[in-house]
Amino acid sequence: MAHLQSVCTLTYKKSKSKRPFSPFPQTPPYFFNRINKTLKRRLPLDDIPYPKHPRRLPTILTVEEVARLIDSARNLLDRTLLMVLYSTGMRNCEVRHLQVKDIDSKSMLIHIQRGKGGRNRYVPLSPKLLETLREYWRWMKPKTWLFPGTVHNWRADKPLTPKVVWDACQFAAQHAGIEKRVYAHLLRHSYATHLLEAGADLRTIQLLLGHVRLEHTAVYLHLSRRHLQAFPNPLDTMKVSSLETVHRSRRKHKK
């Protein structure tokens, strides 16, 4: 196994690509060919070790930053898009394929159809969002898709492109003075974290986000200040000497 790991490292160093090495299912032919060429023989797939994929904590916006982002929207379309993304935790693809009939103002629910994995789910409809959606509908008058796209700058009965959602986030973030990288999924992370800080349990957040596994939702525990600061730090309960007795010099004293 140690020999195979050294081969993997050597294969990575011989690669001319400047991108991080990621021999995962999306690029197995290239990786396996490099291994075979390095060893000068065919190697069984079961003997090739796969590196662990690094898992980074997502960045989130504060409640104040989300409010500034919404207020800095370019027009009513962008403002409604941002409000839907944040107040429902939808993915980019889900909000673009949202239809007018999916808004149930009587039950105060939004039906998300054909989400990730083809699963459907319901999320609550905020009264403030409903007020914005009604004003948006009177202005845009969408028929099938809640956010219709365009063809050659003419409105068409088709969903928006991902670039439109991206541009809406970038424009609002720039004019709001937010230096963080803002995109649709960042609002989803912020929505889940703010729900957790407000007292929602993980199981409820899992259902709202459409996660299959609870471990995918548990990552927001690392982002919630309420949970991170729920208990006192052990250092604060410890009795230590006064700072006045601590030496300020970093020189090592001779014994």
C-alpha positions in Angstrom: 0.0 0.0 0.0 2.9 2.4 0.8 4.3 1.7 -2.6 1.0 2.5 -4.3 0.7 5.7 -2.4 4.2 6.8 -3.6 3.2 5.9 -7.1 0.1 8.1 -6.8 2.3 11.0 -5.6 4.7 10.5 -8.5 1.9 10.3 -10.9 0.6 13.6 -9.6 4.0 15.3 -9.9 4.4 14.1 -13.5 1.0 15.6 -14.4 1.2 19.0 -16.2 -2.1 20.1 -14.9 -2.1 23.0 -12.3 -5.4 22.0 -10.8 -5.5 20.0 -7.5 -5.2 16.3 -8.0 -8.6 14.6 -7.7 -8.7 11.0 -9.0 -12.4 10.5 -8.3 -15.1 8.9 -10.4 -15.2 11.9 -12.8 -11.6 11.2 -14.1 -10.8 7.5 -13.6 -9.4 6.7 -17.1 -6.7 9.4 -17.0 -5.7 8.4 -13.4 -5.6 4.7 -14.1 -3.6 5.2 -17.4 -1.0 7.3 -15.5 -0.7 4.7 -12.8 -0.2 1.9 -15.4 2.4 3.9 -17.3 4.3 4.7 -14.2 4.4 1.1 -13.0 4.9 -0.3 -16.5 2.3 -2.9 -15.9 -1.5 -3.2 -15.4 -2.7 -2.7 -11.9 -6.0 -4.0 -10.5 -8.5 -1.3 -9.7 -9.1 -2.6 -6.2 -5.5 -2.1 -5.4 -5.4 1.6 -6.2 -6.0 3.8 -3.1 -8.3 6.8 -3.5 -7.4 9.9 -1.6 -9.9 11.4 0.8 -11.9 14.4 -0.6 -11.3 17.4 1.6 -14.5 18.7 3.2 -14.6 22.4 3.9 -17.1 24.3 5.9 -19.3 26.6 3.8 -19.2 30.4 4.2 -22.5 32.0 5.3 -23.9 35.5 5.4 -25.2 37.2 8.5 -28.8 38.3 8.8 -27.7 41.9 8.3 -25.7 41.0 5.2 -28.7 39.1 3.7 -30.9 42.2 4.3 -28.3 44.5 2.6 -28.1 42.0 -0.3 -31.9 42.0 -0.9 -32.1 45.8 -0.6 -29.3 46.1 -3.2 -31.0 44.1 -5.9 -31.0 45.6 -9.4 -34.7 45.3 -10.1 -37.9 43.6 -8.9 -36.9 40.3 -10.6 -33.6 40.1 -8.9 -35.1 41.1 -5.6 -37.7 38.4 -5.8 -35.1 35.8 -6.9 -32.9 36.6 -3.9 -35.9 36.5 -1.5 -37.0 33.1 -2.8 -33.5 31.7 -2.6 -33.0 32.8 1.0 -36.5 32.2 2.5 -36.9 28.7 1.0 -33.3 27.4 0.8 -33.8 26.3 -2.8 -31.0 25.2 -5.0 -30.2 27.2 -8.2 -31.9 24.6 -10.4 -34.9 24.4 -8.2 -35.7 28.1 -8.2 -35.2 28.4 -12.0 -37.7 25.6 -12.6 -40.3 26.9 -10.1 -43.7 27.3 -11.7 -46.6 29.7 -10.9 -48.8 26.8 -9.9 -46.3 25.7 -7.2 -47.1 28.8 -5.1 -50.0 27.8 -2.8 -51.0 31.0 -1.1 -54.0 29.3 0.7 -51.9 26.7 2.5 -48.9 29.1 2.6 -46.7 26.4 1.0 -44.3 26.2 -2.0 -44.2 22.9 -3.8 -40.6 22.2 -5.1 -40.9 19.6 -7.8 -38.2 17.5 -9.4 -35.5 18.6 -6.9 -32.2 16.9 -6.5 -32.6 13.2 -7.1 -36.1 13.8 -8.6 -37.6 14.2 -5.1 -40.4 16.6 -4.3 -40.9 18.5 -1.1 -42.8 21.4 0.4 -41.4 24.5 2.1 -43.3 27.2 4.0 -44.2 30.4 2.2 -43.3 33.5 4.1 -45.9 36.3 4.3 -43.3 38.8 3.4 -42.3 36.7 0.4 -45.9 36.3 -0.6 -46.3 40.1 -0.7 -43.3 40.5 -2.9 -44.4 37.6 -5.2 -47.8 39.3 -5.7 -46.2 42.6 -6.7 -43.8 40.7 -8.9 -46.7 38.8 -10.6 -48.6 42.0 -11.3 -45.5 43.4 -13.0 -44.2 40.3 -14.8 -47.4 38.3 -15.3 -45.7 35.0 -15.7 -47.7 32.1 -17.2 -45.9 28.8 -16.7 -42.5 29.5 -15.2 -42.4 31.9 -12.2 -39.1 33.3 -13.5 -39.4 33.1 -17.4 -36.2 33.3 -19.5 -35.5 35.1 -22.7 -34.5 34.2 -26.3 -32.7 37.0 -28.2 -33.7 39.5 -25.5 -37.4 38.5 -26.0 -39.3 36.9 -23.2 -39.9 33.2 -23.8 -41.8 30.4 -22.0 -38.7 28.7 -20.7 -36.8 28.8 -17.4 -34.0 31.2 -16.6 -30.4 30.3 -17.3 -28.0 29.8 -14.3 -26.1 32.9 -15.4 -29.1 35.2 -14.7 -29.2 33.9 -11.1 -25.5 34.3 -10.8 -25.5 37.9 -12.1 -28.3 38.8 -9.7 -26.2 37.6 -6.7 -23.1 39.3 -8.0 -24.7 42.6 -8.7 -26.4 42.8 -5.3 -23.3 41.7 -3.4 -21.1 44.3 -5.2 -23.6 47.2 -4.5 -24.1 46.0 -0.9 -20.4 46.1 -0.2 -20.2 42.4 0.7 -16.7 41.0 0.0 -17.7 37.4 0.4 -18.2 35.3 -2.7 -22.0 35.4 -3.0 -23.9 32.8 -5.0 -27.2 31.0 -4.9 -26.0 28.1 -2.7 -24.5 30.5 -0.2 -28.0 31.8 0.5 -29.1 28.2 1.0 -26.3 27.7 3.6 -27.2 31.0 5.3 -30.9 30.0 5.5 -30.2 26.7 7.1 -27.8 28.2 9.6 -30.1 31.0 10.6 -32.9 28.4 11.1 -30.7 26.4 13.4 -29.8 29.5 15.4 -33.5 30.4 15.7 -34.2 27.0 17.4 -35.1 24.7 14.5 -34.1 21.1 14.9 -31.9 19.3 12.5 -34.6 16.9 11.3 -36.8 19.8 10.3 -34.0 21.5 8.5 -33.2 18.3 6.7 -36.7 18.0 5.3 -36.8 21.7 4.3 -33.5 21.4 2.4 -34.3 18.0 0.9 -31.2 16.3 2.3 -31.2 12.5 2.1 -28.8 12.0 5.0 -28.9 13.8 8.3 -25.1 14.1 8.3 -25.3 16.5 5.4 -27.5 18.8 7.6 -25.3 18.4 10.7 -22.6 20.4 9.0 -24.5 23.6 10.0 -23.8 22.8 13.6 -20.3 24.0 12.9 -21.6 27.3 11.6 -24.2 28.1 14.2 -22.9 30.6 16.8 -25.6 29.6 19.2 -24.4 26.0 19.3 -20.7 26.8 19.2 -21.2 29.2 22.2 -23.8 27.2 24.1 -21.4 26.1 26.8 -18.6 28.0 28.7 -15.1 27.4 27.6 -13.1 25.2 30.1 -10.4 27.8 30.2 -12.9 30.3 31.7 -13.6 28.0 34.6 -9.9 27.4 35.4 -8.0 29.3 38.0 -4.7 30.6 36.6 -2.1 33.0 37.9 -2.4 36.7 37.2 -0.9 38.2 34.0 1.2 40.5 36.1 3.4 37.6 37.2 4.1 36.5 33.6 7.6 37.4 32.1 7.5 39.5 29.0 10.9 38.4 27.7 11.1 35.5 25.2 14.8 34.8 25.9 15.6 31.4 27.4 17.2 31.6 30.8 20.2 29.5 31.6 19.7 26.8 34.1 
